[in-house]
Amino acid sequence: MIYEFADCLSGAPPGPGIDAIGTDQDGMPSISILRLDSAWRGSILREKRCVSAPWVGDDNMNKRRFSALLAALLAIVALPAGVAAHAESSMSDGSPQSEWVAAASQILTLANSVTWIVQGQRLPSGTCGYTYVDPPATIPVGGWVRQTIADDESSCQQMMQSGNPTDQAAFLAVAGMSGQTPQPSLSRRGAWQSVIFFDLFGIQLTVDATQIYWSYNGSTVSSGTTTGTCTPSQSWWYLNYCNHSGSYPTGSYEGQSSSAFHSLFCAPLPTTYIYYYYNRVWGHPDGTAAIAQSSDAVDECLVLHNNIYTGYN
């Protein structure tokens, strides 16, 4: 993809990792970002529209938008070789058939991994939108991850991978769960699920985390508690609401959170929203736990990634 920006950059000299500043095929000013490491040598990222041409109004807001966007672009260049990869294929007439770009967010090494493709839809803004629904699944010992590993914006597809983390320290750090309270006893346990949205530059945007503790004896559960966090990770994202609740459905203890966030980053395009419709963790009488979640981004102007991290404590 070529990430195209507005004439606020006209005449600016190319910076580190910026291959050229010019115009695209439609005459729109653009920056071509050229990766310098061996995995990306000679590849160019492309985005299908100029997103900053209509940025008008508050100069301070424009400066914050542009500073954040440029910092994210330059951060791509700093990624170590091997973190990202780019692959392209063409049809017989030379038109692009697929163009996979690896996620810039930290990709964890997973055991017992499964990889699949999620199909999104083209939004009026020109980018691709995805809805993420994960049905109930038991949390395995050692934790579980579902992460975005690559995008193909030409066909609105994301490549997803799930499995068991092999590096517990890295896993807990990315999930924001480092230093969690250990399991108090063999008859009481904690379990959590952290659902995080990243942008395509690997910048964490929002987090919705649900943490439960419950007591169990093999046949019943009791003394359940639910806590959690709903956190905007960047100054240009704002929390609309955050709710946590607990209940005892069908012999288990259930903790749930729901939240919403918004950002004016894409203005004057419509406000972007991120909704966590539910983030659920169930504690069972046998000491195991299960998770489910549903979340979505609405009116995003850049592609977003949705990752899940879950485990026991």
LINZI-V429758 format. One record per pair of residues at least 6 apart in sequence whose ideal C-beta (glycine too) atoms are under 7 Angstrom apart, sorted by the first residue. I is the first residue (numbers start at 1). GAP is how many residues later the second one is. D is the distance in Angstrom with one decimal. If there is no record, write none. Layout:
{{I:GAP:D} {I:GAP:D}}
This chain:
{{1:44:4.6} {1:45:3.5} {1:46:4.7} {1:100:6.6} {1:152:5.6} {2:22:6.4} {2:28:5.7} {2:30:5.6} {2:42:6.0} {2:43:6.4} {2:44:3.3} {2:45:6.1} {3:28:6.2} {3:30:6.0} {3:42:5.7} {3:44:4.4} {3:70:6.5} {4:20:5.7} {4:24:5.6} {4:26:4.0} {4:43:5.7} {4:45:6.3} {4:46:4.5} {5:24:6.6} {5:25:6.7} {5:26:5.6} {5:45:6.3} {5:46:6.7} {5:47:4.7} {6:23:6.0} {6:44:5.5} {6:46:3.8} {6:47:3.8} {6:49:6.6} {7:22:4.8} {7:46:6.9} {8:44:6.2} {8:58:6.4} {9:12:5.6} {9:20:6.2} {9:22:6.4} {10:19:5.7} {12:9:5.9} {14:6:6.1} {14:7:6.0} {15:59:6.8} {16:58:6.3} {16:61:5.9} {17:16:6.1} {17:17:6.3} {17:19:6.1} {17:57:6.1} {17:59:6.9} {17:60:3.0} {18:13:5.5} {18:15:6.2} {19:13:4.2} {19:14:6.6} {19:15:3.5} {19:25:6.7} {20:12:4.7} {21:10:5.3} {22:8:6.3} {23:6:5.7} {23:7:6.3} {24:6:4.5} {28:22:4.3} {29:21:6.7} {32:12:5.2} {33:11:6.9} {33:12:5.0} {33:40:5.9} {33:43:6.3} {34:10:6.2} {35:6:6.7} {35:8:5.9} {35:42:6.7} {36:41:6.1} {37:44:3.7} {38:43:5.3} {39:42:4.9} {39:43:5.8} {39:45:6.4} {39:46:5.3} {40:44:6.5} {40:46:5.6} {43:43:4.3} {45:56:6.5} {48:78:5.0} {49:77:4.7} {51:250:5.7} {52:14:6.7} {54:214:5.2} {55:7:5.0} {55:10:6.3} {64:172:6.9} {65:200:6.0} {68:168:6.4} {72:129:3.8} {72:131:5.7} {75:126:6.0} {76:28:5.9} {76:125:6.1} {79:25:6.2} {84:18:4.0} {84:20:6.1} {85:17:4.6} {86:15:5.6} {87:13:4.8} {88:8:6.6} {88:11:5.1} {89:8:4.9} {89:9:5.5} {90:6:6.0} {90:7:5.9} {91:6:4.9} {96:58:5.4} {98:54:5.2} {98:56:6.3} {98:57:6.2} {99:53:5.8} {99:54:7.0} {99:55:4.9} {100:50:4.7} {100:52:5.0} {100:59:6.9} {101:49:6.3} {101:50:5.4} {102:47:6.4} {102:48:4.9} {103:45:5.1} {103:46:5.5} {103:47:6.1} {103:99:6.9} {103:202:5.8} {104:96:6.5} {104:97:5.3} {104:98:3.4} {105:93:4.3} {105:97:4.0} {105:200:6.0} {106:68:5.5} {107:40:6.2} {107:42:5.6} {108:37:5.6} {108:39:6.5} {108:57:5.4} {108:59:6.9} {108:62:6.1} {108:63:6.0} {108:66:6.6} {109:57:4.9} {109:58:6.5} {110:35:5.9} {110:51:6.4} {110:53:3.1} {110:54:6.1} {110:55:6.3} {110:56:6.7} {111:52:5.7} {111:53:4.6} {111:55:5.4} {112:51:5.0} {112:52:5.4} {113:48:5.5} {113:49:6.7} {113:50:3.4} {114:47:7.0} {114:48:5.4} {114:49:6.5} {115:44:6.4} {115:45:6.9} {115:46:4.8} {116:44:5.6} {117:40:5.3} {117:42:5.9} {118:12:6.0} {118:39:6.8} {118:40:4.7} {118:42:5.6} {119:37:6.7} {119:38:5.8} {120:8:4.3} {120:9:5.6} {120:10:4.2} {120:36:4.1} {120:37:6.8} {120:38:6.6} {121:7:7.0} {121:8:5.7} {121:35:6.1} {122:6:6.2} {122:34:5.7} {123:6:4.6} {125:144:5.7} {125:174:6.9} {125:176:4.9} {127:173:6.1} {127:174:6.0} {127:175:6.0} {127:176:5.4} {128:25:5.8} {128:28:3.9} {128:175:5.5} {129:168:6.7} {129:171:6.4} {130:28:6.1} {131:165:4.7} {132:163:5.2} {132:164:6.8} {132:174:4.5} {133:161:4.7} {134:12:6.8} {134:158:6.0} {134:159:5.2} {134:174:6.5} {135:157:6.0} {136:154:5.0} {136:155:7.0} {136:156:4.4} {137:153:6.2} {137:154:6.2} {138:150:5.7} {138:152:5.0} {139:52:5.9} {139:150:4.9} {139:151:6.6} {139:152:6.0} {139:171:5.3} {139:172:6.5} {139:173:6.5} {140:24:6.0} {142:22:5.4} {142:23:7.0} {143:21:6.6} {143:22:5.3} {143:28:5.9} {143:167:6.2} {143:168:3.3} {144:18:6.9} {144:20:6.2} {144:166:5.2} {145:17:6.4} {145:18:6.4} {145:20:5.5} {145:26:6.8} {145:163:6.8} {145:164:5.6} {146:14:6.4} {146:16:4.3} {146:161:6.5} {146:162:4.2} {147:14:5.7} {147:160:4.6} {148:10:5.4} {148:12:6.0} {148:157:3.9} {148:158:6.8} {148:159:6.2} {149:10:5.2} {149:12:4.9} {150:9:4.1} {151:7:5.5} {151:49:6.6} {151:152:5.8} {153:150:6.3} {165:6:3.6} {171:138:6.7} {172:6:4.6} {174:135:6.5} {175:19:4.5} {175:134:3.5} {176:18:5.8} {176:31:6.1} {176:33:6.7} {177:15:6.2} {177:17:6.3} {180:133:4.1} {181:9:6.9} {181:132:6.3} {182:131:6.5} {183:6:5.3} {183:7:6.3} {183:130:6.4} {187:28:5.8} {187:29:6.4} {187:30:6.4} {188:25:6.5} {188:27:4.7} {189:25:6.7} {189:27:6.9} {189:94:6.8} {189:98:5.4} {189:123:6.3} {190:21:6.6} {190:22:6.7} {190:23:4.6} {190:122:6.5} {190:123:4.3} {191:21:5.7} {191:90:5.3} {191:92:6.2} {191:98:3.5} {191:121:5.2} {192:17:6.4} {192:18:6.5} {192:19:4.4} {192:89:6.6} {192:118:6.5} {192:119:6.5} {192:121:6.6} {193:16:7.0} {193:17:5.3} {193:86:5.9} {193:88:5.2} {193:98:4.6} {193:100:6.6} {193:115:6.7} {193:117:4.3} {194:13:6.3} {194:15:4.2} {194:115:4.7} {195:13:5.0} {195:81:6.2} {195:84:5.5} {195:98:5.3} {195:100:5.7} {195:111:7.0} {195:113:5.4} {196:8:6.0} {196:11:5.0} {196:111:5.2} {197:8:4.7} {197:9:4.9} {197:77:5.5} {197:100:6.6} {197:107:5.4} {197:108:6.9} {197:109:5.6} {198:6:5.5} {198:7:6.3} {198:106:6.9} {198:107:4.4} {198:109:6.7} {199:6:6.0} {199:103:5.8} {199:105:5.8} {200:102:5.9} {200:103:4.9} {200:105:6.9} {203:31:6.7} {204:29:4.3} {205:28:5.7} {205:29:5.9} {205:32:5.6} {206:25:6.9} {206:26:5.6} {206:27:6.2} {206:31:5.8} {206:55:4.7} {206:68:5.2} {207:22:6.4} {207:24:4.6} {207:26:6.2} {208:22:5.3} {208:49:5.7} {208:51:5.0} {208:68:4.0} {208:71:5.0} {209:19:5.0} {209:20:4.9} {210:16:6.8} {210:18:4.5} {210:45:5.3} {210:46:6.6} {210:47:4.5} {210:69:4.7} {210:70:6.9} {210:71:5.1} {211:16:4.9} {211:17:5.4} {212:12:6.4} {212:13:6.8} {212:14:5.3} {212:41:6.5} {212:43:3.7} {212:69:4.9} {212:71:5.5} {213:12:5.0} {214:7:5.1} {214:9:6.6} {214:10:4.3} {214:39:4.2} {214:69:3.6} {215:6:6.6} {215:7:4.9} {215:8:4.4} {216:67:6.8} {216:68:7.0} {216:69:5.1} {216:70:6.8} {216:71:5.1} {217:68:6.9} {218:67:5.9} {218:68:6.2} {219:66:5.4} {220:65:5.6} {221:31:5.9} {221:32:4.7} {221:62:5.9} {221:64:5.4} {224:22:5.4} {224:24:6.9} {224:29:3.4} {224:59:6.4} {225:21:6.7} {226:18:5.2} {226:19:6.5} {226:20:3.9} {226:29:3.4} {227:17:6.7} {228:16:5.0} {228:29:4.7} {230:9:6.0} {230:12:3.4} {230:27:6.7} {230:29:3.8} {232:6:6.0} {232:7:5.4} {232:29:5.6} {236:27:5.4} {236:28:7.0} {236:29:4.8} {237:24:5.3} {237:26:4.8} {238:23:6.4} {238:24:5.6} {238:25:7.0} {239:20:7.0} {239:22:5.7} {240:20:4.0} {240:21:6.2} {240:22:5.9} {241:18:6.2} {241:19:5.6} {242:17:4.4} {243:14:6.5} {243:15:5.1} {244:13:4.8} {245:11:5.4} {246:7:6.7} {246:8:6.7} {246:9:5.0} {247:7:5.2} {251:34:6.4} {252:30:4.6} {252:31:6.0} {252:32:5.0} {253:29:6.9} {253:30:4.4} {254:26:6.2} {254:28:5.0} {255:26:5.1} {256:22:5.7} {256:23:6.7} {256:24:4.8} {257:19:6.9} {257:22:4.6} {258:18:5.8} {258:19:6.2} {258:20:5.5} {259:17:4.7} {260:13:6.3} {260:14:6.9} {260:15:5.1} {261:12:6.9} {261:13:4.6} {262:9:5.3} {262:10:6.6} {262:11:5.0} {263:9:4.7} {264:7:6.0} {265:7:6.6} {266:6:5.4} {266:35:3.7} {269:32:5.3} {270:29:4.2} {271:28:6.6} {272:25:6.8} {272:26:7.0} {272:27:5.2} {272:28:5.0} {272:29:6.7} {273:25:4.4} {273:26:6.6} {274:23:5.0} {275:20:6.3} {275:21:5.1} {275:23:6.9} {276:19:4.7} {277:17:4.2} {277:18:6.4} {278:15:6.5} {278:16:5.5} {279:14:4.9} {280:11:6.6} {280:12:4.8} {280:13:6.7} {281:8:5.9} {281:10:5.4} {282:7:6.1} {282:8:4.7} {283:6:5.2} {289:23:6.8} {291:19:5.2} {293:15:6.6} {295:11:6.1} {297:7:4.9}}
